[in-house]
Amino acid sequence: MKIMLIIAALGCILCGWCDIIITYTPNGRFKLDDLKDNEKLAARFDGMPTGRHINSMLWGLLALAMQVCGYFALADNFRESSQICAMIMAIGAVIYISFGAAHHIICGLIEWFYIKFDRTEKARTIVLDFFKKTSVTMIACYLGLVMISVAMFIAIVTGGTTLPAWACVFNPAVFYIALAPFRVPATGNIAGAITFIGLAVMI
C-alpha cells in the first residue's frame, strides 16, 4: 500500500515536470490570455524546442498511470469500511486517467502544431478551435478528480476508514484550494504529491 502511494506521489512530481516544460517557454510563462493575440503568442513561443512537447506527452501518460495506482490502492483500502466511497473513487480514477490522458496529449499537441506551422494567425485559429472543441476532455478529467477528492474526504471525516478524521486534510482538492492563491506552477500536481506522501506516512 505504502509503495503504491509513493509511486503515485512520484507520478504527481513527474506530471508537474511535464506541465512545466511546456508552460515555461524561453520567453516566459505561457498564459491562456496569450491565445487572444497572435503577435504575443508568436513571441512567447519563439525558439521553443518542440522536443519538450514530445517528452511532456509521453512522460505525462506514465505519470498519470502512476497517480492512478495510488487512487486505486486507496479505494481498495477503503472498500471494507466504506464501499460506496471506494466505488466512487475507483470510477473517478478511471474517468481521470481516461480523459486526463487525452487532455494531456491535446495540450502538448496544440503547442507542437502551432510551432510547426510557423506560429501564424491561421495556426493560432486552428489550434484554438481544436482546443475548444476537445475541452470536454479537460472538464471530464477534473470531474474524475473531484469525484475522488469528495469521496476521500467523506470516507475519512465520517470514520469510514482506519485514518483519524483530521487526516481528511490530506486531499488533493484541499491542498489545491490552499495553494491556488499563490499561483505556483503545477499546483494540482503539488497538491497530489503532498496528499500521497502524507497518506503513505499515516497508513
N, C-alpha and C positions, 0 to 999 in steps of 0.2 A: 504493500500500500504506500509506504513512505517513498519507495523508489519511483512509483508511478507519479506521485505528486512532485517529486524533484525533477523528473523528466518533463512534466508539464510546465514547471517553473522555467526550466531551460528553454522550452519551446516558446514561452512568452518573451524571453530575452532575445531569442533568435528572431522572432516575428517583429519585435521592436526594431532590431537592426535592419531588417528587410524594409520596414516602413521609412526609417530614417535615410537610408541611402538613395531613395527616390524622392524624398521630400526636400532634402537639402541639396541644392544644386551648387555649382561653383559660384553662382551669383546670388546666393541667399536662399532663404526658405520659401518653397512654393506654397502659395495660398490660393484658396478657391477663387478669391476676387481677381486673381491674375487671369482667369479664364475669360473675363469680360473684355479684356483689351489685348489684342494680339501683339501689339508693339511691346507691351510689358511682358507678356508671356514668352515671346520670342527671345527677349533679352534675358529672361530668367533661365531659359534652357540652353542658352548659348554655351557651347563647349561641354555640355553634359554628356558623359560617356554612356552609350546605350547598354554596355555590359552590365551596368548597375541594375537595369530593369530585368535582364535575364536572371541575374543572381537573386534579385528580390522575388521574382515569381516562383522560381524553382525551390529555393530555400524556404520561401514562405509556405509552400504546401507541406513541407516536412514539419515546419514549426507548428502549423495548425493541427496536424496529426498528433504531435507530441502533447499539445494542450488538451486535446480531446481525451487522450489516455487518462489524464488527471480527472476530468469531469466524469468519465465512465467509472473510474475507480471510486470516486466519492459517491456516485449514485449506487454502486454496488454495496458500499459500506453503509449507506443509509437505508438500504432496502428492507432489512429486518424490522426496523423500528418505525420507518416512515415510507411505506410502499408508494403512496401517491406522489410524494415529493421526489422520490427516487425515479419514478417513471417519467415525471415531468422533466427532471434533469437529463435523463437519457434521451428523451425526444428532443429536448433543446440542444443537446450536444450534437445529435445527428443533423439538425437544421443548421446549427452553427458551422459545422465543418463543410457541409454540402454547399451552402450559399456563400460561406466565408471564403472557400477556395475559389469559387467563381469570381467573387468580388475582388479578391486579391490579384487574380490574374488580369482582370479588367483594368484595375488601377495601373498595373505595370504596362499593359498593352497600349492604353491611350497615350501615355507619355512616349513610349517607344515609337509608335506610329507617327506621333506629332513631330518628333525629332527626325525620323527617317524621311518624312515628307517635307523636309526643309523649313519647318516652323512657319508655314504660310497661313494666311487668313482662312483659306479653304481647309487646310489641315485642322485648324482650330475648330472650325464649324463642324467638321465631320466627327472628330473625337468627342466634342462636347455633346453632339446629338447622340452618339453611341453611348456615352456615359449616362445621359438622361434616360434613354430607353432601356438600359440594363440596371437602373438604380434599384429595382426590386431585389437584386441580389444583396445590396447593402442593407436594405430595410429588413429582409428576412434574416440576414446574418446577425444583426443586432437584436432582432426579436428572439432568436435562439438563445443569445447570451442573457437577455432579460429573463427568459423562462428559467434558465439555470440559476441565475442570481436570486430571483424571488423564491424559488423552491428551496434553495440552500438556506436562505435567511429564515424562512418559515420553519423548516425542519429543525434547525439548530435552536432558534429562540423559543420554540414550543417544547423543547426537551425531547424531540423525536430522534435524537442521536446520542452518542456517548459523550459528546462535547458539551462543555458548560455553555449556558445561554449567552454569555458575553462573547463567546467565540464567533457569534454572528457577524462581528465586525470584519472578520476575515472573509470578505466577499468582494468580487470584482466590481460590483456596482457601487458599493460603499466607498472603496478606495478611489474609484474613478471620479465620483462626485467630490471627494476631498481634494483630489489633485487637479481637477479641471480648471479652477480659477487661476492656477499658476501657468497654464498653457505650456506645460513641459512636453517635449516630443514623445511620441509613443505612449501617451497617457494610459490607454486601455491595457497595453501590454505590461506596463509597470504595475498597474493595479492587479492584473492577473498573477504576475510573478510574486508579489507580496502575499497575495491570498494563498497561493500554493505552498510557499515557503512556510508561512505561519501555520497552516493546517498540517504540513508534514512534521513540524515540531510537536504539535499538540496530539496528533493521532497516534 
